[in-house]
Amino acid sequence: MKIVYLLFLSALLSQQTIASSSETMKEAEKVPLIIDSKEGLKCDREKMSCVAVGSVVVTKGPYEMHSNRADAFMKKNETGKMEINRVEAHDDVRFFGLHGEKATADDAVYDLESQKITLSPGQGHQVVVWKNEYVLLSDNVDIYFKEDQDKKLQVDKIEANGHVSMSSPDELVEGHKAVFTPANKLVLVTGDVRVNRKEGQLRGPAAQVNLDTKVSKVLKDSNVSTGDRVRVYVYPEEVDKKAVQK
């Protein structure tokens, strides 16, 4: 039987209700953090931490993060009350978003004070993010949250850094950084960008991909590298594409 813990209730560690030390934490407390663990939760008062193992599910509003182990870390605020400030997930981490965003990684850190989840890969791996028919791979992914006007938690933006590639059935976009903003369904890729399509390759300092219209365009000026030029390669059928891309 699974055991559910509301980690914003401090009965496990103290007799006092958890309070926040910042406005961000006060807003975050309105959405309870839940840890669902198959094998239970073990807490250490002295270390101010708890460990959950066995098919762990961390839930915050409509978002879920699955893993084989999760560690929750507490701290005392200026009033002396306990609060959770960080949750770490390890081994087979999977993130599920409200609007179909999915991600896999080896490790994750959820910083409740900054409302950010950082996904990291193991050696030789990359973090993988899915959204509809698009698949994004990178060396590191940060997911930023915010509350809307109705105080509902939502993803503000997703940042991917290091050897970024985003593929769809029609193209492959490569760069050094990608920023996805769910509000406008746009992905901005920057850093020696290459947009590879069947008919050729476009190069420039930045590219914008619209996940709704499925239209991509290379930008010569996106406040990233003003003045850089856009270069287009059109492949004759007999030309080796790999030779051109080097």
Backbone as CSV, one residue per row, in Angstrom:
resi,resn,N_x,N_y,N_z,CA_x,CA_y,CA_z,C_x,C_y,C_z
1,MET,0.846,-1.203,0.000,0.000,0.000,0.000,0.876,1.246,0.000
2,LYS,0.488,2.221,-0.822,1.249,3.456,-0.873,0.883,4.344,0.312
3,ILE,1.863,5.130,0.746,1.658,6.038,1.871,1.825,7.460,1.370
4,VAL,0.872,8.334,1.651,0.902,9.714,1.169,1.280,10.643,2.310
5,TYR,2.210,11.562,2.032,2.672,12.520,3.035,2.485,13.931,2.513
6,LEU,1.848,14.798,3.298,1.795,16.223,2.994,2.985,16.847,3.697
7,LEU,4.024,17.127,2.913,5.266,17.570,3.542,5.206,18.997,4.044
8,PHE,4.131,19.723,3.712,4.012,21.052,4.275,3.384,21.006,5.669
9,LEU,3.091,19.817,6.190,2.665,19.656,7.581,3.866,19.151,8.349
10,SER,4.244,19.837,9.370,5.520,19.549,10.023,5.402,18.576,11.185
11,ALA,4.341,17.815,11.275,4.198,16.889,12.395,5.311,15.867,12.430
12,LEU,5.914,15.606,11.294,6.995,14.634,11.243,8.245,15.141,11.946
13,LEU,8.416,16.462,11.937,9.654,17.008,12.471,9.451,17.929,13.674
14,SER,8.278,18.516,13.803,8.030,19.401,14.935,6.536,19.502,15.170
15,GLN,6.146,20.176,16.225,4.732,20.343,16.532,4.191,21.641,15.974
16,GLN,5.020,22.378,15.220,4.609,23.675,14.711,4.260,23.580,13.241
17,THR,3.318,24.408,12.824,2.969,24.467,11.415,4.080,25.148,10.652
18,ILE,4.390,24.623,9.460,5.470,25.199,8.654,5.083,26.584,8.198
19,ALA,5.989,27.523,8.319,5.774,28.878,7.817,6.903,29.235,6.895
20,SER,6.689,30.203,6.034,7.713,30.558,5.054,8.487,31.776,5.501
21,SER,9.672,31.917,4.929,10.526,33.056,5.251,10.578,34.056,4.117
22,SER,9.763,33.873,3.081,9.757,34.789,1.949,8.378,34.803,1.337
23,GLU,8.096,35.848,0.550,6.809,35.939,-0.117,6.627,34.794,-1.107
24,THR,7.711,34.381,-1.743,7.635,33.259,-2.686,7.162,32.000,-1.988
25,MET,7.705,31.723,-0.811,7.312,30.538,-0.072,5.869,30.647,0.409
26,LYS,5.441,31.833,0.810,4.075,32.007,1.273,3.086,31.690,0.164
27,GLU,3.394,32.129,-1.047,2.529,31.819,-2.183,2.585,30.336,-2.502
28,ALA,3.789,29.748,-2.429,3.947,28.334,-2.776,3.195,27.438,-1.811
29,GLU,3.056,27.853,-0.555,2.386,27.025,0.441,0.907,26.829,0.139
30,LYS,0.336,27.690,-0.705,-1.065,27.558,-1.039,-1.320,26.317,-1.883
31,VAL,-0.274,25.809,-2.527,-0.366,24.560,-3.279,0.445,23.517,-2.530
32,PRO,-0.178,22.524,-1.908,0.569,21.569,-1.086,1.511,20.702,-1.904
33,LEU,2.638,20.387,-1.316,3.582,19.442,-1.900,3.289,18.069,-1.318
34,ILE,3.119,17.081,-2.169,2.761,15.732,-1.725,3.815,14.741,-2.186
35,ILE,4.245,13.874,-1.282,5.142,12.776,-1.646,4.402,11.463,-1.426
36,ASP,4.297,10.696,-2.491,3.622,9.396,-2.468,4.702,8.333,-2.640
37,SER,4.928,7.530,-1.602,6.027,6.569,-1.626,5.540,5.163,-1.333
38,LYS,5.976,4.217,-2.119,5.551,2.826,-1.952,6.081,2.220,-0.661
39,GLU,7.333,2.557,-0.301,7.957,1.938,0.869,8.033,2.869,2.077
40,GLY,7.377,4.014,1.990,7.306,4.881,3.158,8.355,5.981,3.187
41,LEU,8.327,6.753,4.249,9.176,7.928,4.417,9.882,7.854,5.764
42,LYS,11.189,8.071,5.782,11.975,8.050,7.015,12.583,9.424,7.230
43,CYS,12.364,10.002,8.407,12.843,11.350,8.697,13.889,11.342,9.809
44,ASP,14.829,12.274,9.717,15.893,12.438,10.700,15.785,13.853,11.264
45,ARG,15.415,13.977,12.537,15.237,15.293,13.156,16.525,16.106,13.160
46,GLU,17.646,15.451,13.499,18.913,16.170,13.608,19.383,16.683,12.246
47,LYS,19.260,15.847,11.231,19.686,16.262,9.888,18.621,17.092,9.177
48,MET,17.441,17.170,9.752,16.312,17.906,9.180,16.070,17.480,7.729
49,SER,15.932,16.178,7.547,15.708,15.642,6.210,14.844,14.392,6.281
50,CYS,14.204,14.086,5.159,13.394,12.882,5.039,13.775,12.167,3.749
51,VAL,13.684,10.844,3.762,14.017,10.031,2.600,12.825,9.154,2.243
52,ALA,12.406,9.203,0.980,11.332,8.349,0.482,11.904,7.440,-0.598
53,VAL,11.549,6.176,-0.550,12.072,5.215,-1.529,10.943,4.341,-2.050
54,GLY,11.140,3.846,-3.280,10.194,2.910,-3.871,9.056,3.576,-4.609
55,SER,9.189,3.709,-5.923,8.122,4.290,-6.765,7.610,5.602,-6.184
56,VAL,8.502,6.558,-6.015,8.167,7.837,-5.394,7.500,8.763,-6.411
57,VAL,6.431,9.421,-5.994,5.760,10.434,-6.814,5.680,11.724,-6.013
58,VAL,6.321,12.782,-6.517,6.261,14.109,-5.896,5.269,14.938,-6.693
59,THR,4.233,15.445,-6.032,3.182,16.203,-6.702,3.126,17.617,-6.155
60,LYS,3.038,18.574,-7.065,2.884,19.984,-6.696,1.836,20.568,-7.638
61,GLY,0.626,20.744,-7.134,-0.457,21.188,-8.002,-0.702,20.152,-9.093
62,PRO,-0.754,20.570,-10.373,-1.017,19.629,-11.468,0.238,18.938,-11.997
63,TYR,1.391,19.168,-11.363,2.648,18.634,-11.879,3.128,17.457,-11.043
64,GLU,3.736,16.483,-11.719,4.237,15.289,-11.044,5.683,15.019,-11.433
65,MET,6.449,14.510,-10.467,7.810,14.069,-10.720,7.968,12.679,-10.093
66,HIS,8.283,11.696,-10.926,8.444,10.321,-10.475,9.927,9.968,-10.373
67,SER,10.267,9.116,-9.416,11.650,8.652,-9.282,11.662,7.433,-8.373
68,ASN,12.833,6.830,-8.230,12.964,5.686,-7.321,13.319,6.098,-5.897
69,ARG,13.781,7.353,-5.733,14.142,7.862,-4.410,13.980,9.379,-4.407
70,ALA,13.567,9.918,-3.273,13.467,11.369,-3.119,13.905,11.756,-1.719
71,ASP,14.669,12.842,-1.602,15.123,13.382,-0.326,14.530,14.776,-0.145
72,ALA,13.878,15.010,0.974,13.320,16.320,1.296,14.143,16.944,2.416
73,PHE,14.568,18.197,2.207,15.417,18.888,3.178,14.670,20.062,3.791
74,MET,14.796,20.194,5.110,14.110,21.231,5.860,15.103,22.280,6.372
75,LYS,14.555,23.406,6.795,15.357,24.413,7.478,14.449,25.223,8.391
76,LYS,15.061,25.929,9.333,14.311,26.807,10.210,14.312,28.216,9.625
77,ASN,13.152,28.853,9.656,13.095,30.237,9.184,13.402,31.181,10.336
78,GLU,13.216,32.465,10.098,13.610,33.442,11.121,12.755,33.374,12.372
79,THR,11.603,32.716,12.286,10.753,32.563,13.468,11.022,31.255,14.198
80,GLY,11.938,30.442,13.645,12.276,29.187,14.284,11.418,28.019,13.865
81,LYS,10.503,28.242,12.951,9.634,27.172,12.479,10.281,26.435,11.312
82,MET,9.876,25.186,11.121,10.469,24.356,10.079,9.792,24.602,8.737
83,GLU,10.577,24.518,7.669,10.045,24.630,6.313,10.859,23.759,5.374
84,ILE,10.241,23.297,4.323,10.935,22.527,3.295,11.487,23.508,2.279
85,ASN,12.774,23.414,1.978,13.351,24.326,0.995,13.903,23.610,-0.228
86,ARG,14.008,22.265,-0.179,14.565,21.563,-1.341,14.131,20.099,-1.343
87,VAL,13.830,19.599,-2.540,13.541,18.179,-2.722,14.435,17.665,-3.844
88,GLU,15.135,16.568,-3.590,15.996,15.961,-4.604,15.433,14.600,-5.001
89,ALA,15.369,14.357,-6.296,14.886,13.070,-6.814,16.027,12.391,-7.558
90,HIS,16.131,11.078,-7.391,17.241,10.331,-7.991,16.752,9.034,-8.630
91,ASP,17.427,8.677,-9.705,17.237,7.383,-10.359,15.913,7.305,-11.121
92,ASP,16.018,7.351,-12.440,14.853,7.229,-13.326,13.823,8.312,-13.053
93,VAL,14.260,9.573,-13.164,13.387,10.714,-12.899,12.529,11.004,-14.129
94,ARG,11.232,11.190,-13.895,10.305,11.528,-14.972,9.406,12.672,-14.518
95,PHE,9.321,13.702,-15.343,8.512,14.880,-15.031,7.324,14.939,-15.987
96,PHE,6.139,15.259,-15.443,4.924,15.357,-16.245,4.279,16.717,-16.013
97,GLY,4.092,17.494,-17.092,3.546,18.831,-16.987,2.064,18.895,-17.292
98,LEU,1.484,20.054,-17.046,0.048,20.271,-17.196,-0.392,20.229,-18.655
99,HIS,0.449,20.722,-19.558,0.061,20.850,-20.969,0.801,19.858,-21.867
100,GLY,1.079,18.687,-21.344,1.692,17.653,-22.163,3.200,17.651,-22.161
101,GLU,3.850,18.531,-21.372,5.305,18.506,-21.286,5.737,17.266,-20.512
102,LYS,6.726,16.574,-21.028,7.284,15.401,-20.355,8.799,15.482,-20.425
103,ALA,9.476,14.968,-19.400,10.937,14.995,-19.394,11.461,13.797,-18.615
104,THR,12.631,13.330,-19.012,13.312,12.260,-18.285,14.734,12.694,-17.983
105,ALA,15.242,12.257,-16.837,16.602,12.599,-16.417,17.054,11.564,-15.398
106,ASP,18.309,11.668,-14.973,18.826,10.765,-13.941,18.653,11.358,-12.544
107,ASP,18.725,12.693,-12.451,18.582,13.369,-11.165,17.811,14.674,-11.352
108,ALA,17.194,15.131,-10.262,16.463,16.402,-10.292,16.537,17.061,-8.925
109,VAL,16.578,18.384,-8.928,16.548,19.167,-7.691,15.426,20.182,-7.808
110,TYR,14.495,20.147,-6.855,13.400,21.112,-6.819,13.664,22.098,-5.693
111,ASP,14.004,23.338,-6.064,14.247,24.407,-5.103,12.934,25.152,-4.897
112,LEU,12.326,24.994,-3.723,11.020,25.588,-3.490,11.070,27.105,-3.332
113,GLU,12.210,27.630,-2.889,12.308,29.067,-2.698,12.361,29.809,-4.027
114,SER,13.071,29.249,-5.004,13.139,29.872,-6.325,12.105,29.296,-7.285
115,GLN,11.356,28.277,-6.826,10.340,27.615,-7.649,10.943,27.142,-8.972
116,LYS,12.009,26.328,-8.865,12.714,25.835,-10.048,13.092,24.375,-9.866
117,ILE,12.894,23.589,-10.925,13.376,22.206,-10.963,14.526,22.131,-11.953
118,THR,15.657,21.585,-11.516,16.810,21.378,-12.388,16.951,19.889,-12.668
119,LEU,16.908,19.524,-13.948,17.051,18.137,-14.374,18.451,17.916,-14.915
120,SER,19.120,16.849,-14.441,20.498,16.570,-14.853,20.613,15.132,-15.340
121,PRO,21.457,14.903,-16.352,21.650,13.542,-16.857,22.817,12.856,-16.173
122,GLY,22.876,11.542,-16.280,24.032,10.799,-15.828,25.124,10.843,-16.876
123,GLN,26.242,10.253,-16.587,27.371,10.271,-17.509,26.994,9.612,-18.835
124,GLY,27.269,10.314,-19.922,26.975,9.783,-21.242,25.526,9.933,-21.670
125,HIS,24.698,10.555,-20.817,23.284,10.727,-21.142,22.970,12.196,-21.403
126,GLN,21.732,12.459,-21.828,21.201,13.806,-21.927,19.793,13.816,-21.349
127,VAL,19.369,15.000,-20.936,17.987,15.166,-20.504,17.106,15.195,-21.751
128,VAL,15.963,14.508,-21.685,15.043,14.451,-22.824,13.725,15.104,-22.434
129,VAL,13.246,16.029,-23.277,11.969,16.713,-23.037,11.074,16.502,-24.250
130,TRP,9.817,16.118,-24.023,8.847,15.949,-25.104,7.763,16.997,-25.001
131,LYS,7.283,17.454,-26.152,6.101,18.313,-26.224,5.454,18.054,-27.578
132,ASN,4.306,17.391,-27.556,3.635,16.981,-28.788,4.588,16.152,-29.640
133,GLU,4.850,16.566,-30.881,5.728,15.794,-31.764,7.176,16.259,-31.710
134,TYR,7.480,17.196,-30.819,8.842,17.720,-30.695,9.582,17.014,-29.562
135,VAL,10.844,16.698,-29.815,11.707,16.071,-28.809,12.964,16.918,-28.663
136,LEU,13.274,17.319,-27.425,14.434,18.163,-27.163,15.418,17.414,-26.278
137,LEU,16.695,17.437,-26.668,17.766,16.839,-25.874,18.764,17.929,-25.495
138,SER,19.284,17.864,-24.265,20.292,18.832,-23.827,21.043,18.282,-22.623
139,ASP,22.101,18.995,-22.235,22.933,18.567,-21.114,22.353,18.972,-19.765
140,ASN,21.413,19.919,-19.768,20.842,20.409,-18.517,19.525,21.111,-18.824
141,VAL,18.525,20.940,-17.965,17.221,21.575,-18.166,16.755,22.190,-16.852
142,ASP,16.317,23.456,-16.899,15.724,24.139,-15.749,14.262,24.431,-16.062
143,ILE,13.373,24.038,-15.147,11.943,24.307,-15.299,11.544,25.326,-14.237
144,TYR,11.049,26.492,-14.675,10.670,27.564,-13.766,9.144,27.622,-13.631
145,PHE,8.675,27.758,-12.384,7.241,27.820,-12.123,6.833,29.217,-11.666
146,LYS,5.546,29.501,-11.825,4.966,30.721,-11.282,3.481,30.471,-11.049
147,GLU,2.845,31.367,-10.303,1.413,31.280,-10.083,0.709,32.287,-10.970
148,ASP,-0.401,31.875,-11.585,-1.151,32.789,-12.435,-2.049,33.669,-11.570
149,GLN,-2.908,34.463,-12.214,-3.747,35.404,-11.471,-4.763,34.711,-10.565
150,ASP,-5.011,33.434,-10.857,-5.914,32.656,-10.012,-5.163,31.839,-8.961
151,LYS,-3.864,32.129,-8.795,-3.014,31.447,-7.824,-2.803,29.977,-8.154
152,LYS,-2.972,29.620,-9.417,-2.719,28.248,-9.851,-1.289,28.139,-10.360
153,LEU,-0.610,27.057,-9.986,0.781,26.858,-10.370,0.877,26.473,-11.835
154,GLN,1.840,27.066,-12.552,2.060,26.731,-13.949,3.526,26.910,-14.306
155,VAL,3.946,26.262,-15.395,5.322,26.413,-15.873,5.462,27.778,-16.538
156,ASP,6.423,28.557,-16.076,6.691,29.873,-16.652,7.567,29.743,-17.896
157,LYS,8.650,28.957,-17.782,9.529,28.717,-18.921,10.387,27.495,-18.652
158,ILE,10.907,26.926,-19.729,11.834,25.803,-19.644,13.104,26.186,-20.385
159,GLU,14.242,26.121,-19.699,15.529,26.461,-20.301,16.386,25.208,-20.448
160,ALA,16.938,25.005,-21.632,17.832,23.876,-21.898,19.185,24.432,-22.319
161,ASN,20.258,23.882,-21.758,21.605,24.375,-22.046,22.552,23.224,-22.376
162,GLY,23.435,23.466,-23.349,24.494,22.523,-23.663,24.105,21.472,-24.679
163,HIS,24.670,21.562,-25.887,24.428,20.579,-26.947,22.931,20.344,-27.143
164,VAL,22.224,21.430,-27.390,20.771,21.364,-27.538,20.402,20.922,-28.947
165,SER,19.475,19.978,-29.035,18.907,19.603,-30.327,17.418,19.363,-30.149
166,MET,16.625,19.915,-31.071,15.173,19.747,-31.015,14.705,19.213,-32.357
167,SER,14.066,18.065,-32.324,13.680,17.406,-33.571,12.170,17.262,-33.675
168,SER,11.692,17.259,-34.912,10.306,16.972,-35.257,10.356,16.131,-36.522
169,PRO,9.226,15.628,-37.005,9.269,14.826,-38.225,9.833,15.561,-39.438
170,ASP,9.822,16.907,-39.413,10.222,17.678,-40.591,11.581,18.349,-40.496
171,GLU,12.130,18.492,-39.272,13.386,19.220,-39.166,14.111,18.898,-37.868
172,LEU,15.387,19.314,-37.852,16.230,19.190,-36.664,16.876,20.544,-36.413
173,VAL,16.638,21.110,-35.218,17.201,22.406,-34.847,18.273,22.178,-33.790
174,GLU,19.476,22.702,-34.034,20.598,22.513,-33.117,21.150,23.859,-32.663
175,GLY,21.605,23.923,-31.414,22.179,25.150,-30.881,22.786,24.893,-29.519
176,HIS,23.111,25.984,-28.806,23.724,25.873,-27.487,22.723,26.069,-26.353
177,LYS,21.583,26.743,-26.649,20.592,27.018,-25.606,19.212,27.104,-26.241
178,ALA,18.203,26.637,-25.504,16.822,26.743,-25.966,15.949,27.186,-24.800
179,VAL,15.020,28.103,-25.060,14.091,28.582,-24.040,12.675,28.417,-24.581
180,PHE,11.867,27.624,-23.871,10.475,27.397,-24.258,9.559,28.137,-23.301
181,THR,8.670,28.974,-23.839,7.685,29.690,-23.031,6.296,29.172,-23.393
182,PRO,5.686,28.384,-22.504,4.374,27.797,-22.801,3.293,28.822,-23.113
183,ALA,3.409,30.026,-22.566,2.371,31.034,-22.769,2.166,31.371,-24.234
184,ASN,3.264,31.409,-25.009,3.136,31.737,-26.436,3.519,30.587,-27.356
185,LYS,3.821,29.415,-26.760,4.155,28.199,-27.519,5.386,28.377,-28.407
186,LEU,6.303,29.264,-27.989,7.498,29.539,-28.784,8.745,28.968,-28.121
187,VAL,9.666,28.478,-28.955,10.984,28.032,-28.495,12.024,28.901,-29.183
188,LEU,12.889,29.551,-28.413,13.986,30.344,-28.964,15.277,29.573,-28.765
189,VAL,15.934,29.217,-29.865,17.207,28.500,-29.829,18.308,29.472,-30.214
190,THR,19.402,29.507,-29.440,20.489,30.440,-29.707,21.836,29.725,-29.667
191,GLY,22.837,30.373,-30.276,24.200,29.861,-30.226,24.555,28.967,-31.394
192,ASP,25.086,29.541,-32.475,25.510,28.772,-33.652,24.395,27.823,-34.099
193,VAL,23.238,28.400,-34.381,22.044,27.619,-34.663,22.068,27.044,-36.078
194,ARG,21.631,25.797,-36.194,21.481,25.134,-37.481,20.088,24.520,-37.550
195,VAL,19.357,24.885,-38.582,18.040,24.304,-38.821,18.168,23.385,-40.029
196,ASN,18.111,22.091,-39.791,18.314,21.097,-40.839,16.971,20.582,-41.350
197,ARG,16.758,20.734,-42.649,15.560,20.227,-43.302,15.959,19.392,-44.508
198,LYS,14.992,18.699,-45.062,15.273,17.835,-46.205,15.836,18.632,-47.368
199,GLU,15.341,19.850,-47.561,15.780,20.644,-48.716,17.058,21.434,-48.472
200,GLY,17.543,21.480,-47.220,18.769,22.224,-46.969,18.943,22.583,-45.512
201,GLN,19.901,23.479,-45.274,20.232,23.883,-43.909,20.273,25.389,-43.804
202,LEU,19.703,25.943,-42.715,19.773,27.365,-42.423,20.642,27.549,-41.187
203,ARG,21.536,28.562,-41.235,22.401,28.855,-40.094,22.260,30.313,-39.682
204,GLY,22.352,30.558,-38.388,22.295,31.916,-37.890,22.513,31.949,-36.394
205,PRO,22.475,33.148,-35.775,22.702,33.262,-34.333,21.520,32.798,-33.499
206,ALA,20.321,32.730,-34.084,19.136,32.337,-33.323,18.066,31.807,-34.262
207,ALA,17.168,31.013,-33.707,16.023,30.504,-34.461,14.818,30.452,-33.531
208,GLN,13.649,30.687,-34.103,12.407,30.644,-33.346,11.510,29.557,-33.914
209,VAL,11.008,28.699,-33.035,10.137,27.604,-33.449,8.783,27.785,-32.777
210,ASN,7.723,27.833,-33.592,6.367,27.951,-33.073,5.751,26.562,-33.014
211,LEU,5.491,26.065,-31.809,4.993,24.706,-31.657,3.541,24.565,-32.098
212,ASP,2.818,25.683,-32.186,1.431,25.636,-32.648,1.352,25.578,-34.169
213,THR,2.029,26.532,-34.820,1.968,26.611,-36.281,2.988,25.699,-36.952
214,LYS,3.962,25.190,-36.175,5.041,24.332,-36.678,5.904,25.058,-37.708
215,VAL,6.006,26.379,-37.534,6.838,27.204,-38.412,8.117,27.588,-37.677
216,SER,9.264,27.385,-38.336,10.565,27.762,-37.770,11.184,28.837,-38.642
217,LYS,11.865,29.786,-38.011,12.558,30.809,-38.777,13.884,31.147,-38.104
218,VAL,14.898,31.358,-38.936,16.217,31.745,-38.438,16.266,33.260,-38.343
219,LEU,16.780,33.771,-37.226,16.815,35.203,-36.966,18.240,35.723,-37.055
220,LYS,18.400,36.894,-37.625,19.733,37.503,-37.665,19.965,38.424,-36.474
221,ASP,18.886,38.776,-35.780,19.010,39.658,-34.630,17.913,39.323,-33.637
222,SER,18.324,38.715,-32.519,17.357,38.389,-31.470,17.884,38.856,-30.122
223,ASN,18.576,39.986,-30.144,19.255,40.504,-28.951,20.269,39.502,-28.423
224,VAL,20.744,38.651,-29.325,21.716,37.632,-28.949,23.050,37.945,-29.592
225,SER,23.044,38.213,-30.854,24.282,38.501,-31.577,23.968,39.462,-32.711
226,THR,23.709,40.713,-32.373,23.288,41.706,-33.341,24.305,41.845,-34.468
227,GLY,23.793,41.842,-35.683,24.668,42.042,-36.828,25.115,40.755,-37.485
228,ASP,24.935,39.619,-36.834,25.312,38.355,-37.448,24.421,38.067,-38.645
229,ARG,24.977,37.346,-39.575,24.272,37.059,-40.808,23.611,35.691,-40.759
230,VAL,22.633,35.514,-41.603,21.961,34.230,-41.756,22.464,33.582,-43.027
231,ARG,22.828,32.308,-42.928,23.357,31.587,-44.084,22.452,30.401,-44.406
232,VAL,22.168,30.214,-45.688,21.293,29.132,-46.125,22.061,28.214,-47.064
233,TYR,21.988,26.904,-46.795,22.568,25.899,-47.680,21.429,25.136,-48.353
234,VAL,21.461,25.077,-49.666,20.498,24.276,-50.421,21.259,23.130,-51.052
235,TYR,20.880,21.909,-50.715,21.648,20.756,-51.142,21.212,20.252,-52.514
236,PRO,22.141,20.208,-53.503,21.859,19.430,-54.705,21.759,17.962,-54.299
237,GLU,21.006,17.181,-55.036,20.768,15.794,-54.638,22.037,14.978,-54.565
238,GLU,23.054,15.351,-55.369,24.259,14.533,-55.396,25.279,14.944,-54.345
239,VAL,25.009,16.046,-53.602,25.950,16.551,-52.611,25.759,15.828,-51.287
240,ASP,26.903,15.476,-50.664,26.865,14.841,-49.343,26.575,15.908,-48.290
241,LYS,25.436,15.830,-47.593,25.057,16.845,-46.609,26.054,16.927,-45.471
242,LYS,26.591,15.812,-45.041,27.518,15.820,-43.910,28.749,16.623,-44.230
243,ALA,29.183,16.603,-45.462,30.376,17.372,-45.866,30.086,18.859,-45.783
244,VAL,28.865,19.270,-46.093,28.504,20.681,-46.042,28.361,21.171,-44.606
245,GLN,27.890,20.320,-43.713,27.604,20.741,-42.348,28.845,20.880,-41.481
246,LYS,29.964,20.394,-41.924,31.184,20.439,-41.113,31.701,21.873,-41.017
